[in-house]
């Protein structure tokens, strides 16, 4: 049995199941239109912030790794700072709605926040971007405080040693110079200010929703409906063809059909006179009448 179908067979199978195809397309398009009405409205706000390397004298500067900064921008520490400025929200909600991008070749972070309300989207994206800048400053300030504390400890140790030496000890002058240098560094660190970057493009409440139009839903439903309808139509055609081929034969259909050859029509008796009946009575009564003589002539 040949189970392969040609393109012509496929076309004919789909054409025979055109009602199924149309029904599936109508149903899927209807579902797509209904989905357009229940699809929630979503609004996206975008904020752009520059990322500057934080430089602290005596501590050096750190190069900015934008991939690292992108991860830090959505960290729990940053989002926790943003939650403090946003009422009725959680870190998990912010993490599920925020996206951070790094434009190619730029020391810039692009924050994108999506919410069901345009004002919420704008307030949230600005709060997260600001919290990111504050977190960078807080991190640098922590390093500065640690360095200042180390300098104070070192100054205290040298001062104690300086006081323990006699006035004529030559080491006192060297210790005095070191203590003075450390105090100068400590004063410089105490006056340091940090610049982590600026919010060059704050987020504003979007006017348009990111929800696709109804035409997009209809087009998607039409495409999916045709694809699904053709698939179902081919399956139905295949099942129908298989059922037709494997239909059981009844015993009555196994009997040989009657002979349909034409039967001979029986000769119908008529009262038409025979040749001997057409002779005159005088010839009928004479012996040998109606038969030729031996010489080939009639008497």
For each residue, the residues with C-beta under 8 A, 3 or more apart:
1: 245
2:
3:
4:
5: 9 10 13
6: 9 10
7: 10 11
8: 11 12
9: 5 6 12 13
10: 5 6 7 13 14 234
11: 7 8 14 15
12: 8 9 15 16
13: 5 9 10 16 17 233 234 237 238 241
14: 10 11 17 18 21 230 233 234 237
15: 11 12 18
16: 12 13 237
17: 13 14 20 21 232 233 234 236 237
18: 14 15 21 22 233
19: 22 23
20: 17 23 24 229 232 233 236
21: 14 17 18 24 25 226 229 230 232 233
22: 18 19 25 26 229
23: 19 20 26 27 229
24: 20 21 27 28 225 228 229 232 233
25: 21 22 28 29 222 225 226 229
26: 22 23 29 30 225
27: 23 24 30 31 225
28: 24 25 31 32 221 222 224 225 228 229
29: 25 26 32 33 218 221 222 225
30: 26 27 33 34 221
31: 27 28 34 35 221
32: 28 29 35 36 217 218 220 221 222 224
33: 29 30 36 37 214 217 218 221
34: 30 31 37 38
35: 31 32 38 39 217
36: 32 33 39 212 214 217
37: 33 34
38: 34 35
39: 35 36 211 212 217
40: 116 211
41: 116 209 211
42: 114 115 116 209 210 211
43: 114 115 116 117 118 121 205 206 208 209 210
44: 112 113 114 121 206 210
45: 112 113 115 118 121 122 124 125 203 204 205 206
46: 110 111 112 113 125 201 203
47: 110 111 125 126 128 129 199 201 202 203
48: 108 109 110 111 199 200 201
49: 108 109 111 129 132 133 197 198 199 200
50: 107 108 197 198 200
51: 64 66 69 107 108 109 196 197
52: 64 107 195 196 197
53: 61 62 63 64
54: 61 62 136 137 140 194 195 196
55: 60 61
56: 59 60 61 140 143 144 147 189 192 194
57: 188 189 192
58: 147 185 188 189
59: 56 143 144 147 189
60: 55 56
61: 53 54 55 56
62: 53 54
63: 53
64: 51 52 53 69 107
65: 68 69
66: 51 69 70 102 107 109
67: 70 71 102
68: 65 71 72
69: 51 64 65 66 72 73 102 109
70: 66 67 73 74 100 101 102 109
71: 67 68 74 75
72: 68 69 75 77 78 132 135 136
73: 69 70 78 100 109 111 128 132
74: 70 71 78 79 95 98 100
75: 71 72 78 79 135
76: 79 80 91
77: 72 80 81 135
78: 72 73 74 75 81 82 128 131 132 135
79: 74 75 76 82 83 91 94 95 98 128 131
80: 76 77 83 84 91
81: 77 78 84 85 131 134 135
82: 78 79 85 86 94 124 127 128 130 131
83: 79 80 86 89 90 91 94
84: 80 81
85: 81 82 127 130 131
86: 82 83 89 94 123 124 127
87:
88:
89: 83 86 93 94 124
90: 83 93 94
91: 76 79 80 83 94 95
92: 95 96
93: 89 90 96 97
94: 79 82 83 86 89 90 91 97 98 113 124 128
95: 74 79 91 92 98
96: 92 93
97: 93 94 113 114 115 124
98: 74 79 94 95 111 112 113 124 125 128
99: 111 112 113 114
100: 70 73 74 109 110 111 112
101: 70 109 110 112
102: 66 67 69 70 106 108 109 110
103: 106 108 110
104:
105:
106: 102 103
107: 50 51 52 64 66
108: 48 49 50 51 102 103 200
109: 48 49 51 66 69 70 73 100 101 102 129 132
110: 46 47 48 100 101 102 103
111: 46 47 48 49 73 98 99 100 125 128 129 132 203
112: 44 45 46 98 99 100 101 125
113: 44 45 46 94 97 98 99 121 124 125 128 203
114: 42 43 44 97 99 121 210
115: 42 43 45 97 118 120 121 124
116: 40 41 42 43 120
117: 43 120 121
118: 43 45 115 121 122 205 206 207
119: 122 123 205
120: 115 116 117 123 124
121: 43 44 45 113 114 115 117 118 124 125 203 205 206
122: 45 118 119 125 126 203 204 205 206
123: 86 119 120 126 127
124: 45 82 86 89 94 97 98 113 115 120 121 127 128
125: 45 46 47 98 111 112 113 121 122 128 129 203
126: 47 122 123 129 130 199 202 203
127: 82 85 86 123 124 130 131
128: 47 73 78 79 82 94 98 111 113 124 125 131 132
129: 47 49 109 111 125 126 132 133 199 202 203
130: 82 85 126 127 133 134 199
131: 78 79 81 82 85 127 128 134 135
132: 49 72 73 78 109 111 128 129 135 136
133: 49 129 130 136 137 196 197 198 199
134: 81 130 131 137 138
135: 72 75 77 78 81 131 132 138 139
136: 54 72 132 133 139 140 194 196 197
137: 54 133 134 140 141 194 196
138: 134 135 141 142
139: 135 136 142 143
140: 54 56 136 137 143 144 194 196
141: 137 138 144 145 194
142: 138 139 145 146
143: 56 59 139 140 146 147
144: 56 59 140 141 147 148 189 192
145: 141 142 148 149
146: 142 143 149 150
147: 56 58 59 143 144 150 151 189
148: 144 145 151 152 186 189 190
149: 145 146 152 153
150: 146 147 153 154
151: 147 148 154 155 182 185 186 189
152: 148 149 155 156 186
153: 149 150 156 157
154: 150 151 157 158 182
155: 151 152 158 159 179 182 183 186
156: 152 153 159 160
157: 153 154 160 161
158: 154 155 161 162 175 178 179 182
159: 155 156 162 163 179
160: 156 157 163 164
161: 157 158 164 165 175
162: 158 159 165 172 175 176 179
163: 159 160
164: 160 161
165: 161 162 169 171 172 175
166: 169 172
167: 172
168:
169: 165 166 172
170: 173 174
171: 165 174 175
172: 162 165 166 167 169 175 176
173: 170 176 177
174: 170 171 177 178
175: 158 161 162 165 171 172 178 179
176: 162 172 173 179 180
177: 173 174 180 181
178: 158 174 175 181 182
179: 155 158 159 162 175 176 182 183
180: 176 177 183 184
181: 177 178 184 185
182: 151 154 155 158 178 179 185 186
183: 155 179 180 186 187
184: 180 181 187 188
185: 58 151 181 182 188 189
186: 148 151 152 155 182 183 189 190
187: 183 184 190 191
188: 57 58 184 185 191 192
189: 56 57 58 59 144 147 148 151 185 186 192
190: 148 186 187
191: 187 188
192: 56 57 144 188 189
193:
194: 54 56 136 137 140 141
195: 52 54
196: 51 52 54 133 136 137 140
197: 49 50 51 52 133 136
198: 49 50 133
199: 47 48 49 126 129 130 133 202
200: 48 49 50 108
201: 46 47 48
202: 47 126 129 199
203: 45 46 47 111 113 121 122 125 126 129
204: 45 122
205: 43 45 118 119 121 122
206: 43 44 45 118 121 122 209
207: 118
208: 43
209: 41 42 43 206
210: 42 43 44 114
211: 39 40 41 42
212: 36 39 216 217
213: 216 217
214: 33 36 217 218
215: 218 219
216: 212 213 219 220
217: 32 33 35 36 39 212 213 214 220 221
218: 29 32 33 214 215 221 222
219: 215 216 222 223
220: 32 216 217 223 224
221: 28 29 30 31 32 33 217 218 224 225
222: 25 28 29 32 218 219 225 226
223: 219 220 226 227
224: 28 32 220 221 227 228
225: 24 25 26 27 28 29 221 222 228 229
226: 21 25 222 223 229 230
227: 223 224 230 231
228: 24 28 224 225 231 232
229: 20 21 22 23 24 25 28 225 226 232 233
230: 14 21 226 227 233 234
231: 227 228 234 235
232: 17 20 21 24 228 229 235 236
233: 13 14 17 18 20 21 24 229 230 236 237
234: 10 13 14 17 230 231 237 238
235: 231 232 238 239
236: 17 20 232 233 239 240
237: 13 14 16 17 233 234 240 241
238: 13 234 235 241 242
239: 235 236 242 243
240: 236 237 243 244
241: 13 237 238 244 245
242: 238 239 245 246
243: 239 240 246 247
244: 240 241 247
245: 1 241 242
246: 242 243
247: 243 244
248:
249: 253 254
250: 253 254
251: 254 255
252: 255
253: 249 250
254: 249 250 251
255: 251 252
256:
257: 260
258:
259:
260: 257
261:
262:
263:
264:
265:
266:
267:
268:
269:
270:
271:
272:
273: 277 278
274: 277 278
275: 278 290
276: 279 284 290
277: 273 274
278: 273 274 275
279: 276 283 284 289 290
280: 283 284
281: 284 285
282: 285 286
283: 279 280 286 289 290
284: 276 279 280 281 289 290
285: 281 282 289
286: 282 283 289 299
287:
288: 291 293 299
289: 279 283 284 285 286
290: 275 276 279 283 284
291: 288
292: 296 297 298
293: 288 296 297 298 299
294:
295:
296: 292 293
297: 292 293
298: 292 293
299: 286 288 293
